[in-house]
Amino acid sequence: MKKSTLRRWLKWLCWTLTISILSLAIAACSPSDRQVCLSGFLNSPYSDEQPALSGDGRWLAYVSNRDGKHRLLLYDLQDRCLISLPRIPAAAIAEHPSLSYTGRYLTYLTGDRGKIVLTLYDRATQQTQIVSQWYQAWVRNPSISPDGRYIAFESSKNGQWDIEILDRGDRVELDIPDGTMTVVKEQGAVISDQ
């Protein structure tokens, strides 16, 4: 190889590495709240079921068995793409999704050590939290309020299916349309008439 060809090749390699490193640095410093559109359509040849629509009409959560598991999917009806839900563990069971007004909060049922539990996912912080770990009864059919503070669900606590409401408490950032943050008063109370 001639010296001039070698120099050009080394110069090209150096520029390529510099651009790659800069691209990685920019990606690492970018805000993480940006949504990631995945390829995929709303419907598929697989079973897609249990739809839940956000209050603003933009987000659709549903359960699909595209990967051989009942997996939660989130579809952006405005941009027409599936949205990544980081940090939601792949579970053998994921059922009955419910969305807050702008889709910030997602509640659903999943399995945890052989028990069905009520789970909350915050898309802003990408954190998953089991909100019924202290609860001794079976739960089903959760529904989160538009502002994300309350979760209504069915409970077998009294030997029959009753409706209960979980108040998420006073340190909850509410999901409200104008984007302002409001803090509410009580902490983790379950509202029940019994």
GILIN-V334898 format. One record per residue. N is the residue number from 1. PSI is psi in radians with two decimals (* if undefined). OMEGA is omega in degrees with one decimal (NA if undefined). D_FIRST is the distance of its C-alpha to the first C-alpha in Angstrom with 1 decimal. Layout:
n;psi;omega;d_first
N;PSI;OMEGA;D_FIRST
N;PSI;OMEGA;D_FIRST
//
This chain:
n;psi;omega;d_first
1;2.35;179.5;0.0
2;2.73;179.7;3.8
3;-0.72;-178.3;6.6
4;-0.66;177.6;8.5
5;-0.73;178.2;6.6
6;-0.76;178.3;6.5
7;-0.79;178.8;10.0
8;-0.72;179.9;11.2
9;-0.79;177.7;10.4
10;-0.70;177.7;12.2
11;-0.77;178.2;14.8
12;-0.75;178.9;15.5
13;-0.75;178.8;15.8
14;-0.80;178.1;18.1
15;-0.72;179.2;20.2
16;-0.79;178.5;20.5
17;-0.71;179.0;21.7
18;-0.81;179.5;24.0
19;-0.69;178.6;25.6
20;-0.78;179.9;26.0
21;-0.73;177.2;27.8
22;-0.71;178.7;29.9
23;-0.75;177.9;30.9
24;-0.70;179.4;32.0
25;-0.72;178.5;34.0
26;-0.74;179.1;35.7
27;-0.67;-179.6;36.6
28;-0.52;-178.4;38.0
29;-0.10;-179.0;40.1
30;2.65;179.0;41.4
31;2.45;-176.8;45.1
32;-0.08;-178.7;45.7
33;-0.03;178.4;48.7
34;2.33;-178.4;46.6
35;2.61;179.2;47.3
36;1.99;177.6;44.5
37;2.27;177.8;45.1
38;2.72;175.4;44.2
39;2.55;179.1;44.0
40;2.72;-177.7;47.2
41;2.92;178.7;50.5
42;-0.90;179.5;54.0
43;2.74;-177.4;55.3
44;3.03;175.6;53.5
45;-0.11;179.2;54.5
46;3.05;-179.4;55.5
47;2.03;175.0;58.6
48;2.13;-170.6;58.5
49;3.08;175.7;61.8
50;0.99;-178.0;63.8
51;2.53;174.2;62.7
52;2.20;-176.6;63.4
53;2.39;176.6;63.1
54;2.77;-178.0;62.7
55;-0.55;-180.0;65.5
56;-0.05;175.6;63.4
57;0.11;-177.4;62.4
58;-0.62;-169.8;58.7
59;2.48;177.1;57.8
60;2.04;175.2;58.6
61;2.47;177.1;58.4
62;2.98;-178.8;58.9
63;2.37;179.8;58.4
64;2.63;175.8;56.1
65;0.64;-178.8;55.3
66;-0.53;179.6;51.8
67;0.28;-178.1;50.3
68;0.07;177.9;53.3
69;2.73;172.5;55.0
70;1.70;-174.6;57.3
71;2.48;176.4;54.8
72;2.36;175.4;55.6
73;2.62;176.3;53.7
74;2.21;-177.1;54.0
75;2.29;177.0;53.6
76;1.89;-177.1;53.4
77;-0.43;179.8;55.6
78;-0.88;-178.9;54.6
79;-0.12;177.5;50.8
80;0.98;177.5;51.3
81;2.74;173.8;49.0
82;2.50;-177.8;49.3
83;2.38;177.2;49.0
84;2.40;175.4;47.5
85;1.39;-177.6;50.1
86;2.57;175.3;48.2
87;0.18;169.2;50.0
88;2.00;-176.7;52.5
89;2.52;175.7;52.3
90;2.07;-177.8;52.1
91;2.72;176.0;55.7
92;-0.42;-179.9;57.5
93;2.25;169.3;60.1
94;2.04;-172.0;59.8
95;2.75;169.1;62.8
96;1.13;177.5;64.8
97;2.69;175.3;62.5
98;2.42;-176.1;64.1
99;2.55;171.7;62.6
100;-3.09;-170.5;63.9
101;-0.92;-179.0;64.3
102;0.18;178.7;60.7
103;0.22;178.4;59.1
104;-0.79;-178.5;58.4
105;2.39;178.7;60.4
106;2.14;174.1;60.2
107;2.62;179.0;62.7
108;2.95;175.9;62.7
109;2.51;176.3;63.9
110;2.95;178.8;61.7
111;2.41;176.2;62.3
112;1.89;-179.9;62.3
113;0.79;175.8;63.4
114;0.07;-179.1;65.5
115;2.49;176.1;67.2
116;2.22;-177.7;66.7
117;2.69;177.0;66.0
118;2.17;-174.3;65.8
119;2.52;178.3;62.4
120;2.32;175.7;61.4
121;2.25;177.7;57.9
122;1.95;-177.9;57.2
123;-0.47;-179.4;54.3
124;-0.71;-179.0;54.2
125;-0.16;-177.2;53.6
126;0.65;-179.8;52.2
127;2.43;175.7;54.7
128;2.40;-178.9;56.8
129;2.28;173.1;60.3
130;2.05;-176.3;62.9
131;-0.03;179.6;66.1
132;0.38;-176.9;68.5
133;-0.50;179.5;67.6
134;-0.16;-173.1;71.0
135;2.24;-173.8;72.8
136;-0.31;-175.6;74.7
137;2.95;172.9;75.4
138;2.59;177.3;73.3
139;2.70;176.1;71.9
140;2.86;174.9;70.9
141;1.06;178.7;70.2
142;2.65;176.2;69.0
143;2.13;-178.6;69.0
144;2.53;179.0;67.8
145;2.76;-179.0;69.6
146;-0.62;-179.2;67.8
147;-0.13;176.6;67.5
148;0.04;-177.6;66.1
149;-0.72;-173.9;69.0
150;2.53;173.5;71.0
151;2.05;175.0;70.2
152;2.51;179.6;72.9
153;2.89;174.8;72.8
154;2.46;-177.2;75.2
155;2.53;177.0;76.3
156;0.36;-174.4;78.3
157;-0.63;-176.8;79.6
158;0.31;179.3;83.3
159;0.08;175.2;83.1
160;2.96;179.7;82.5
161;2.05;176.4;79.9
162;2.84;178.8;80.5
163;2.30;176.1;78.6
164;2.79;179.2;77.4
165;2.21;177.3;75.4
166;2.17;174.6;73.0
167;2.04;-175.2;72.9
168;-0.24;170.5;69.4
169;-3.04;-169.0;70.9
170;-0.14;-179.5;70.8
171;0.51;-178.3;67.2
172;2.27;170.9;65.8
173;2.10;-177.4;63.8
174;2.58;176.7;65.5
175;1.65;-178.3;63.6
176;2.64;-170.1;65.3
177;-0.62;-175.8;64.3
178;-0.06;174.6;64.0
179;-0.01;178.2;61.6
180;2.65;179.9;63.9
181;2.34;177.5;64.2
182;2.48;178.1;67.7
183;2.40;-179.4;68.8
184;2.99;-164.8;71.7
185;-1.02;-168.2;74.4
186;2.80;-175.8;75.1
187;1.96;168.6;72.8
188;0.52;-178.1;72.2
189;2.49;171.8;75.7
190;2.16;-179.0;76.5
191;2.14;-179.9;79.1
192;2.67;-179.7;81.6
193;0.13;-178.6;85.3
194;*;NA;86.1
//
